[in-house]
Amino acid sequence: MKVALLRVMPQEGFRSIEVYADRLVGGLKSLDGDLEVVEVNVQAWEWGGFSLPMPYGRRASLRTLGIYLSRWVQYPMALRKIHADVYHVLDNSYGHLVFFLDHRRTVVTSHGGTSKSWRRWNPEGPAMWMFDLAFKGTLHAAHIISVSEYAKRELSNEVDYPSERIHVIHHGIDPYFVPFPAETVRLLRSQLLRDDEQYLILHVGHSARRKNVEILYKALSILSGRKVPVRLLRVGGEPTPAQASLIHALGIKDIVTHIKHVPNRELPRYYASSDLFVFPSLYEGFGIPLIEAMACGIPVVCSDWKLFREVCGPAAFFADPTDPRALADAIEKVLHYPSLASQLRQKGLQRARQFTWEKTAFQTLQVYQRVLGDLQQIR
């Protein structure tokens, strides 16, 4: 069997999708059997400089326009040279590629989001129009891989796509996400914490509205008012101008550290050196930082909704993500009760062992085999 894996263009900067692609490729290549894996990598046209006016009062940089054109022109042209038994589009935002492939041989991984749900977090404009087309392309695929039961239900409730052709396959965790030695932890904490600070809480993710970091900043302000000696470390996203203004208004600038980017292999030491991982997102497809944090032995406080209960099971402390006081209470409780933190830590380590990229790859291979089996029945 020859499988072509269609990756997102690196210029997109989709960290979680890149991790998924890299680990799936490695997992599939490690499986026994007659399996040939071909990666399709397309470099986007990159233009810099000016920005152009767009509908709805928005502007788009030439770089963004280059990426859009690459998605819709350059990538489909590249596919004409690719021949495989099964094609796997690794991100549903590239679902439009199904229109340029034999849809009977095509699988799309949906990382969450439908045309209806995505509009809660993204304004109308060219980006949403393209997502709509990508979503329609996804629905033409022979099979869809969903990264969670929650995302599958969301998809099934909105569209008429056969449920038996939507396969739930969770993400895995890299083996280097593990607890770190005490000396390594002490060294990093000494670099991140001031002498009068006792607790380090961590958030990993960008600053888009659905990440709900404003609530986290407000909760931090409440903790500061209660004299809890805490510092917030945010990795992976710088605050938007509005969020920067909020930080200033709350008076918490001196107890927040932002690190724009940390290589994936460096992330575990930041997890392991923190007292608590906080993830107040309002919308995700899976939430891979949750299982990364658990694998590193750090207690987790996260939003109380069905997806995160699916991912974390009993291994997290859940809080209302719309109430900064409730989030502050949850954080303070875990920080001030060592027995609770220890319990969450142990449950998290156990929970994390359930998520492996080997399992992800094996289950994905079974979907490919199902695709070929369906084709044989048609013949």
N, C-alpha and C positions, 0 to 999 in steps of 0.2 A: 504494500500500500504506500502510495506517495501522497503526502499531505503538505499543502502549501499554507503556511501561517502568515497572514497579512497583518503586519505590525502597524501601529500608528507612527506617523512621522516624528522623528526626535525633536523637531522644532516646536511641537505642541507642548512639551514640558509636562506630560502626564506621568508623574512619578509612579503612581500605583499601577497604571496600565503597563508601564515599562517593566516593573517588577514582575507582574503577572506574565508578560510575554517571555521574559528571560527565564523564569523558573519553569514555565510550561515547556519551553524548548528543551531545557536541560532534562526535565523529567521524562519527556517523550523519547528523547535520544537514549536514555538509560534503560528503557523498557526492552525486554527481549522480543524477538519476532521480526518479521519482514516489514519494517517500517522505515520509510525514507522521509525525513523532515526537511523541507525547504522554507527558508525564511524570506519573506518579501519585504525589503527595506527600501523606502523611497525618501530621498532628501527633498524637502520642500524648496520651492523657489524662494529665495530670501531677498527682499527689497527693503531698504531702510529709508529713513528720512521723513518725508512728508506724510500727513494724514489727510484723508478725504472726507467730506460730509456724507452722511448716510441717512436713510429714513429714520423717523422718530427722534430727530435731533441728536443723533449719535455721530461719532466720527470713527473711522477705521484707519489704522496706519497701513502704509504700503506693505509692511511685513505681514500684517494680518491678511490683506488681500492676496499676497503671494501664497500663503498657506491655504486659503480658500480655493484658489485656482489650482493649486497642486492636488488638493483632495479630489477635485472634480474633473480635471483634465490630465495632469501628469500621471496620477496614480492609475486611473483606468487605462491609459496608454501602456503603462508598464505591465499591466495584467495580460496584455495580448501575447506576451512572450512566456507566460506561466501556464504550464499544463500539469494537472495533478488529478488524482482520484478523488480527493476531498480538499475543499478550500475552507479555511477557518478564518473569519474576520474577527480579530481579537478584541475589538471594542465596538459597541453598538453605535457610537457617533460616526463610525465609518460604514454603517449599514448600507449606505447607498451603493457600495461596491458590489453588492449582490446583483444589481441591475446589469453589471458587466461580466457576470460569471454564469455558469450553469447552476441555477438556483437549486436544482435537485441534488447537487453535490456540495452545497454550501452550508456551513454552520456559522452562527454569529454568537459571540459571548455578549450578553447584556449585563452591564455593570450597574443597572438600575436606571430608572427614568423613562417616562413615556412622554408623548407630546403634551398630555394634560398635566402631569405632575411637574415636568420641567419648567412649565410656564409660571409656576409659583416662585421660582428663583431667578428667572431670566427674562429681561424685557423683550418685547417684540422687536423684530429686526432681522437682518440677514442671517445671524447666527441661529435664531429659532427656526427660520424657514429651512435652513440646511439640516437642522436636527429633525424637522418634520419629514424631510425627504429620506434622511438616513433611517428614521424609524419605519417608514413605509418599506424601505429596502430590507430591513431586518425581518419584517413580517413575511417577506417572500422567501426567506431561507428555509431549507428543508428541516432544520432543527435549530433550536435556540438553547444555549447554555445560560442559565441564570445563576448568579453568584449567591443567591439566598432564596429561601422559601418566601420571604416577604416580597422580594422583587418579582418572583414568579406570580404571586397572588395579585400584585399590583398590575402586572401585564395582562393576566387572564381576566381581571375584572374590567379592563378597558377595551380589549380587542377580542375579536373572534379568531383566536389562534388555537389549534388543538393542544390541549393541556399535556397530552402524552408525548408531545414533541418538544416540550420545554423541560430541560433536565437541570436540576439543582446540583451544582458542584461548587463547594466552598473553596475559598483561597487557602493557601498553605502558609507556613512560616519558614523563613530561612534558618538553618541550623545554628547560625551565629547569634541569633536572638536568645541569649541565655543570661542568667544572673552573673554579675562580675565579682571578682575578688574584692575584699573590703578595702585593700590599699588603693586599688584603681578608683574605687568609688570615692574614697576620702580625698584623693588628689583632685578629681574633677569638681567635687562639691566645694573644695577650698577656692577654686577658681571662679565658681559661679555665685557663691553665697558671700555676703558681707558678714563681718563678725557678729552683728546683732541679729542676723537672720538664722532661723533654725530649720525651716521647712522649705523644700523645693518642690513645687508642683509643675507638671509638664503638660503641654499641649502640642501635638504634632498635626500640622495641616495648614492649608492656605487660609486666606481671609475672606473668602466669598460669604455672602449673606447666610447661606444655609449652614455654614459652620458655626454660626451663633456665638462668635467670640465676644460680642458685646456683653452678653450675659456673664461670661467668664470675667471680663474686666469689672463689671459691676459687683460680682461676687467677691472678687479680690479686694475691692474698695470696702465692702462690708467687713471682710476679715481683718483688713488693716484697721478699721475703726474699732474692732474688738481687741486690738493689740495682739493679734496672732502674728508671730514673726515669720512671715512667709514671703517667698519670691516666686513669681510666675515666669517660667521659661517657655517661650513659644518658638518652635522649630518648624521651618517650612513656609512661613508667610510673614511678610511685613504688614503692619496695619495700613488700612486705607486712610485717606485724609480724614474721613469722618470718624474712623476709629481712633486716629491719632488725637483728634479734638476731644473725643470722649475720654481718653486716657488723661489728657491734660485737665479736663474739667473734674474728673474724679480724684485728681491729685495722687495718682499711683505711678507716675512715670519712673520714679526712683526704684520701684520694686518690680519692674517688668523688664525682661531681657528678650529681645527678638534676634533670632538667627535665621537668616533668609534661607540658607541651604546647608544641609549636612548630607554627605554621601551615605548611601544606604548602609554600608558596612560600619560606618561610624555611629549610626543611630543607637545601637544597643547600649553603648556606655552612657548615653544621655538618659535612656529609659532606666537603666539599672541604678543610676546615681540619684534618681528622684525619689521623693517620698510618696508621690501620688501622681497618677495620670488622670487627667480630666478631659472628657470628650463630650461636650454639650450639643453636638450637632442636631439639627432639626431634620436633615435628610441625608441619607447615604444609600449606596447600593449594598454595601457590606460593612465597611469600617475596619480595614486591615490594621490600623494602629492599635485597635483594641487588643487583638490577639498578639501583636508584637509586644505590647506592654506586659501582658500576662506572662508571655514566655520569658521575659526578663525579670520576673518576680516582683513586679510593682503593682500595688493595689490600684483598682480602677473605679472611678466615679464617672458615670455617663448618663445620657438621657434615658428616661424611662419610656421606651416605646418598643413595639413588638420586634422590630429588627434587632435591636441591641440585646433583647432578652434571648433571641434565637442564637446570636453569636456568642454571648457571654454566659448564658445559662445562669447558674447560681454564683458565678465567680466575680460579680461586680456589684457595686452599691449604686442603686438607681435613684435619680432625682428628677424633679420637674424642670425641664430645660427652659421653661418660660418664666421662671421665678428666681431672680438672683439670690433672694434670701434663702430659698430652699436649697439652691446649689451651694451657697456658702455654708449652710448648716451641715450638708452632707460632707463637704470637704473637711470642715472642722471636726466632725465626729470621727472620721477615719484617721485624721492626724492625731487626735487626742486620746484615742482608745487603741493602744498597741495590740490588744488581743483581737480586735476587729480587723485591723490592718494585716495581722499575721494570718488570720483566717482567710481573708480575701487573697492574700499572696499565695497560700497553699492551694486554694481552689483554682486560682488563675493558672498556676503551673500545671495542674492536672488538666484543666480545660484546654490549654494551649497544645497539649500533646495530641489532641484529636485532629489538629489541622496540619497536614503535611503536603508538600508539593508532589510527593510521590503518589499520594492518594488522588490529588487533583489530576495528575497526568494519566493515571490508570483509568479513572472514570471518564476522562475526556476521550481517551482511545476507544472506550466502549461506545461513545456517541458516534465516532467515525465509523466504527464497524456497523452500527445501526444504519447509518447513511448508505453504506454499500449494500447492506442487506435489503433495504427498501428498494434500491435500484434493481437488484436481482429479481425481486418479486414483480416489478413492473415489466421486466423482459419476459 
